[in-house]
């Protein structure tokens, strides 16, 4: 059985991993966008592709936040009824 302190350490580590993943995805998206702009010469990038990339990124961030919240609730439930009341 894990202690509350171990659960919070695990929670913090998962949160950091989720954040690093989101930042990495943002960097990849920004890099892809910059590459597209650089190759486009005088013309603008395809606006529909940009919209899709932005919303894909937002979905990934939201998915990470949902996972983080789900893990937090699960950790609170495991720590006992006093944590959920």
N, C-alpha and C positions, 0 to 999 in steps of 0.2 A: 504494500500500500504506500502511495506517495504522500508526502506532506504537502501542506498548503504552500509552503515556500517553494518546493520543487515544482508544483503546478504553475505557480506564477512565473518561475524561471522559464519553464517550458512555454508558457503563454507569451512571454517577452521574446523568446527566441523565434517562435512562429511568427510573431508580429514583425520582427526584424526581417525574417526571410521573405515575408509577403511584401514588405516595403521595398526591399532590395530587388525583388522580382518586378514589381511595378515600375520602379525607376529604370531598371534595365530595359523593360519593354518600351518605356517612353523614349529612352535613348535610341533604341533600335528604330522606332517609328520616326523620330526626329532625323536620324541619320538617313533613313530611306527617303524622307521628304526632301532633305537637303540635296541628296543625290539626284532626285527627280528634277528639282529646280535647276541644279547645275547643268543637267543634260538638256533641259528644255530650251536653252539659249534665250531668244527674246520672248518666247511664248510662256504663258502661265501653265502650271501643272493642271492635269485633269481635275476639275473641281469635284466631280463625283467621287473620284478615288480618294481625294483629301478628306471629304466628308466621311467616307467609309472608314478610313484609317483612324480618324479622330473618334468615331463612335466605337470602333473595335477596341481602341485603347480604353475608352471610358467603361466599356463592358468588362474588360479585364480588371480594371481597378475596382469596380463594384463587386466583381466576383471575389476578389481578394478581401475586400471589406466584409463581405458576407461570411466568408470562411473564418475570418478573425472573430467576428461577433459570435458565430456558432461555437467556436472553440472556447471563447470566454464563458458563454452560458454553460457549456458542458463542464468546464473546470469548476464553475461556481456550484453546479449541481453535485459534483463529486465531493466538494468540500463540506457538504452537509446542509441540512435544512436552514440553519441560521444564516447562511450566505444568500439564500434565495428569497428570504422573507423581507 
